[in-house]
Structure formats: structure tokens, C-alpha cells
């Protein structure tokens, strides 16, 4: 790879970034872009976040950034990190450092000026690539070669890197899912297996954040396979142990064939049983958001429609089911049928049926029940339990009619019910 390969990158040419790098590189100091921005540029992938490493210590970083007209925020100043805001664009600027003491979650650091030492404390070779302001790549750990061969490798001793932060076990598989090829690095795999118990010391938020990024990869199936082989998957997702991950590969294939947008939560659902108590426990353990818990609960509660369900039956089912839950059930049912269809004519027919139902689901718009409690009050029904009971009965009749009963007809029924009850 050409050392000047990223010199013409649009993000590196940005006047704000160049001004910040210049301010931090005066009087014998130097600042370089490091990590994902460099890696993704070399791979031709989008760049979102830009991280900067600098020899200036945090207080000096703040002084110089403000002197250049930028705002700053001490987002991680104890570990040398200052966020610099330039016209709405944020840059994470971190002083070169070395870990003095670590416990697998946090580290005490000392600041320094040695670029090789700074590279040596990072996790993977492909994440320890630096770019000078002129676009020149600086590689001190073999990251360029590993990037070309799509090899994910810990820097130095994998056991030491993992013991510094056990989250690196999950990052190993996440980065393999995004950037790796073939078999993961053997030393890294063995180290991840040896230290998997350390994952218990991590916060739920960190674990789920990494899992979600892994599930968002174009094809995480190989990474999940190796996580299962090393016992890492069972450690963080015990629900998957007896359920298996066989659905992941056909789900990915179906997504790619039919143009489905990858959904990390649906991919999670594909490898865990739809069992309410276990799903509820998973949501609590990983501290999922309320929206994520709701989606999983809706999936568990939704029925699996038969592939030959008619349009009227589908509309009735869709009305009473949670929207995402039914959608997921249909998708996973189609995935299962497609996986069996190559040598099973019945499965081929099922796949056709679920494809038809998915088209119905895409076009489905839930109708609004045309009467409410106010309407019943005008008919003389007093507020209380009876209102809900009458509305529920009328709604059942409306759904049973395939939503054909009009408002006037429903009001007539309501009047009759109220009259007979009185």
C-alpha cells in the first residue's frame, strides 16, 4: 500500500482538521490521525469518527485547541482524552500513553511521547495505523500487511492485551466479522477461549454495545461460529447454547438475496429460543432499551402463521399481533423454509407461501376501530367496566367481519347490547 494513499482523502483535507493538527504539532510536538479513519480509508469504506493521537498533554491540548478557535470538552481527561469541537464537528484527541495498571475493565495510564509504545498498547494491528497531516501512513506493528490479507491479530501477546480489557475478546470477534477472512488468528482464538470468564466482569452496556455492532456486520455468521467454538457465545448468550446458530447463515443469505436491511435484533432473535421467561431475563441481563425489549417480546408473543393462510385470515392475525413481532415471525419462517427448500418440495411451497404473506405484511395498514367510549356514553352507557366490555365485544365482531362492519352498523349493535343489558 502506498504510504501516501490517503493524502487526497476528503476528510483529511478538511480545513478544520488540518488547523487542529497544525496547532497540536508546533514546538516539537506532533499529532496524527489514528485507528478507524485510517483503516476504513485504506479499505475504501466510509469514515465517520476521526480520532487523533498527540504528544501534547491534555491541558496543553486544550490550550492549543482553544487558541486555534475551537471549543473543547474534557470527556476522558484522566485517560488523556479531550473532545475538540470545530464548527459542529467533534474530534477525539488523546495524548500518547501507556497502561501502568489494569484490572480487565479500567486502566491507570501515564502520558508519554513514544509513538511505538502508544501503538504497542492498542488492541489489533489494523487499529494501530497512524496518518500524518500530509496523508503519510505510519505502521509500526504490521497493520498494513494484516489489512491486505484480512488478518485480525492482537498486537504483541494476546493474553496481555485481553487482560488489559476483557472487552477485547468481543472486539476480536466483532472486528473479525467486519474485516477478517478465513480462520481467525490461532493465538487470538486460544487467548479468547482461555480468558472468556473475564467477560463476567464487564458491564452489560459494554457487552450489548459490542454484540450489536457484531450483529450489524454484513455477515457475522463465521464470527458467531468461532464464538461458539471458543465458548464465548455461551458465556454472554447462554440462551443460544442449546438453540444453536444454524439459522444465521440462511438468514444472511436471504437478506442478501431479497434485499432486506440487516437488523441486529432480528439476527439475535434467530439464535435464541422464543421463550418469554428467558427473553425477559436476557433483556434485564443485557440492559436492553425499552424499545428493544418490546420488539423481542412482540416476537415471542406473535404466532407463526401457516404458510397457506388466506388474506382474510392474515388481516385478522395482523390486527391482533404486535407489528414487528409478526414481521419477524414471517421472516424467520421464510428463512427456515428456504433453507430446506433445495431438497424438500413441501418446504419450497412453504417458502412461496411465506413470500406471499410477507408481501401482504408490507402492504398492511392497521385499520382504526371506528367507535369509542364517547360513542357509547351518547347511547346512555355509564362509565365503568361495562364500557370496555362492550367495546371489546364490538371490536371482535368488527374483526370477524374482516373489518367490513361500518360505524353505523356497529352503533346499532352497541345500542342493542346496551338495551338488552339494561
Buried (B, 14 or more C-beta within 10 A) or exposed (E): BEBEBBBEBEBBEBEBBEBBBEBBBEEEBBBBBBBBBBBBBBBEEEBEEBBBBBBBBBEBBBBBBEEBEBEBEEEEBEBBBBBBBBEEBBBBBBBBBBBEEBEBBEBEBEBBBEBEBBBBBBBBBBBBBBBBBEBBBBBBBBBBBBBEEEBBBBBBEBBBBBBBBBBBBBBBBBBBBBBBEEEBBEEBBEBBBBBBEBBEEBEEEBBBBBBBBBBBBEBBBBBBBBBBEBBBBBBBBBBBEEBEBEBBBBBBBBBEEEEBEBBBBBBBBBBBBBEEEBBBEBBEBBEBEEEBBBBBBBBBBBEEBBBEBEEEBBBBBBBEBBBBBBBBBBBBBBBBBBBBBEEEEEBBBBBBBBBBBBEBBEEBEEEEBBBEEEBBEEBEBEEEEBBEEBBEEBBEEBBEBEBEBEEEBBBEBBBEBBEEEE
